[in-house]
Amino acid sequence: MSSGFSAGHKGSVIARFEAAEVSLLRSLVSMLLGLVTPGETSDDPLERALGIGAAQAPTDPVLARLFPSAYEDEQEASEFRRYTEATLRDGKRADAQTVLDTARSGRAELTPEQAQSWLRSLNDVRLTLGTKLDVTEEIHDEIATMSEDDPRYPAYVTYDWLTYLQDSLVRALW
């Protein structure tokens, strides 16, 4: 049985994973869930109730990649972030939780909505790992020439595997 995704019936997606793969996926998605905790909130009760958050761009490179600035102008980017970041964080957490709730070894059938959550979450995990590894377009060449004794090898192979999973999910959806 190969891991990955395939089209199911009536828009569903079939996920197939070995137990070790599920363990790795759950670990990576849990790590992502820890990163996208609710951001800073406003001191104003009305702003908190409306989900208006802090306007500061993240200094952590991973969070900056997951929550990029929408505008080059710092003031416009800050204002946009204030009104959108809390919702973006909520969405990323909900997608990650869907993966954790549905990730199983063997075979699982995902609804189209669950499959979309998987797609977004896999993308976020890849962005996180890719940022930490400083991945470039030459990653496949690097992996091909990298020794298995290289301490970076497991992380690069994991990134490559996540790329494969995301590709197989996209193909299953379309």
C-alpha positions in Angstrom: 0.0 0.0 0.0 1.4 3.4 -1.0 0.8 6.5 1.1 -1.0 9.5 -0.2 -4.4 10.4 -1.5 -6.7 9.3 -4.3 -10.1 10.3 -5.5 -13.0 8.6 -3.8 -16.7 8.6 -4.6 -18.8 11.8 -4.9 -15.9 14.2 -4.3 -14.5 12.3 -1.3 -10.7 11.7 -1.0 -9.2 8.5 0.2 -6.1 8.9 2.5 -3.8 5.9 2.9 -1.0 6.0 5.5 1.2 3.6 7.4 1.2 4.0 11.2 4.7 5.6 11.2 3.6 8.1 8.6 0.5 9.0 10.7 2.7 9.5 13.7 5.1 11.8 11.8 2.2 13.8 10.3 0.5 14.2 13.7 3.7 15.4 15.2 4.3 18.0 12.5 0.7 19.2 12.6 0.8 19.4 16.4 4.0 21.5 16.1 2.1 23.8 13.6 -0.8 24.0 16.0 1.6 25.2 18.7 2.9 27.9 16.4 -0.4 29.4 15.4 -1.8 29.9 18.9 -4.0 33.0 19.2 -2.1 36.1 18.7 -1.9 39.2 20.8 -5.3 40.8 21.4 -6.3 44.4 21.9 -6.9 45.8 25.4 -10.1 47.3 24.1 -13.1 44.9 25.0 -15.0 45.8 21.8 -11.9 45.1 19.6 -11.4 41.8 21.4 -15.1 40.9 20.8 -14.7 41.7 17.1 -11.5 39.7 16.8 -9.3 42.7 16.2 -5.8 41.8 17.2 -2.4 43.4 17.5 -0.9 45.1 14.5 2.7 44.0 14.9 4.3 41.8 12.1 5.8 38.7 13.5 9.6 38.7 14.1 9.8 34.9 13.9 10.7 34.0 10.3 8.3 31.0 10.4 5.4 33.1 11.6 6.3 35.8 9.1 6.0 33.2 6.4 2.7 31.9 7.7 1.3 35.4 8.2 3.0 37.6 5.6 2.4 41.3 5.3 -0.3 42.1 2.8 1.2 45.5 1.9 4.7 46.9 1.5 3.7 50.1 3.3 4.2 49.4 7.0 1.2 51.3 8.2 -1.2 49.7 5.7 0.2 46.3 6.4 -0.2 46.9 10.1 -3.8 48.0 9.8 -4.7 45.0 7.5 -3.0 42.6 10.0 -5.0 44.1 12.8 -8.3 43.1 11.2 -7.3 39.7 9.6 -4.6 37.9 11.6 -6.9 36.5 14.3 -9.2 35.0 11.7 -6.3 33.6 9.8 -4.9 32.0 13.0 -8.3 30.5 13.8 -8.5 29.0 10.3 -5.0 27.5 10.5 -5.8 26.0 13.9 -9.2 24.6 12.6 -7.4 23.0 9.6 -4.7 21.5 11.7 -7.3 20.1 14.1 -9.2 18.5 11.2 -5.9 16.7 10.2 -5.4 15.5 13.8 -9.0 14.3 14.0 -8.9 12.4 10.7 -5.3 11.2 10.4 -5.4 7.4 10.6 -3.2 4.6 9.6 -4.6 2.4 6.9 -7.4 4.0 5.0 -9.6 7.0 5.8 -12.2 8.7 3.6 -12.2 12.5 3.8 -15.1 14.7 2.8 -14.3 17.5 0.3 -14.2 20.0 3.1 -11.8 17.8 5.2 -9.6 17.3 2.2 -9.4 21.1 1.7 -8.4 21.5 5.4 -5.7 18.8 4.8 -4.4 20.7 1.8 -4.2 24.0 3.6 -2.6 22.4 6.7 0.0 20.4 4.6 0.9 23.7 2.9 1.4 25.4 6.3 3.5 22.5 7.6 5.6 22.6 4.4 6.0 26.4 4.7 7.1 25.9 8.4 9.6 23.2 7.6 10.8 24.9 4.4 11.5 28.1 6.3 13.4 26.3 9.1 15.4 24.5 6.5 15.9 27.5 4.3 14.6 25.6 1.3 15.5 26.8 -2.2 14.3 25.7 -5.6 17.4 23.4 -5.7 16.1 21.2 -2.9 15.6 18.1 -5.1 19.2 18.4 -6.4 20.4 18.8 -2.8 18.6 15.7 -1.6 19.8 13.7 -4.6 23.4 14.5 -3.7 23.1 14.5 0.1 24.5 11.7 2.1 22.1 9.8 4.3 24.6 10.5 7.1 24.1 14.2 6.8 22.2 15.4 9.9 19.9 17.4 7.7 18.9 14.4 5.6 15.8 13.3 7.6 14.3 16.8 7.6 14.9 17.3 3.9 13.4 13.9 3.0 10.4 14.8 5.3 10.0 18.0 3.4 10.1 16.1 0.1 7.5 13.6 1.4 5.2 16.4 2.4 5.6 17.9 -1.1 4.6 14.5 -2.6 1.6 14.3 -0.2 0.4 17.7 -1.1 0.8 16.9 -4.8 -1.2 13.6 -4.5 -3.9 15.5 -2.6 -4.2 18.2 -5.3 -4.5 15.5 -7.9 -7.1 13.6 -6.0 -9.2 16.8 -5.6 -9.0 17.8 -9.2 
